[in-house]
Amino acid sequence: MSVNGAHKLASSKTEIKMVTYSDWEPWYAWHPVTTISGRKIWLNTVYRRYRMIFEIADDRGYDYGDEFDILKTIQTTQ
C-alpha cells in the first residue's frame, strides 16, 4: 500500500457520520472481555452497551465496562 493509500484510509476513518450506543446493561462476562479503559475482566458481572458506527463499513460490536467506566462516559457526554 502506498503512502497516499494509507492517508486516504486514515482520513476516511476520521469522517464518521454517526455513532449510536445502546444503554448500559449488566452482563455476566463468561469469557474474557476488555473494558473501554483497557482492563481484562472474566467470570464477573460487567456492563455492556451495543455500539454502531456508520459510514465505516458499518462497524458494530459491544463495549464493556465497570461502574467507573460508565461514570466516565456520563461525564464526557455532559
Protein Blocks (a to p, Z undefined) as FASTA:
>chain_A
ZZklmmmmmmmmmmcfbdcdddddddddfbccddfkopacehiacdddddddehilpiad
dddddfklmmmmmmmmZZ
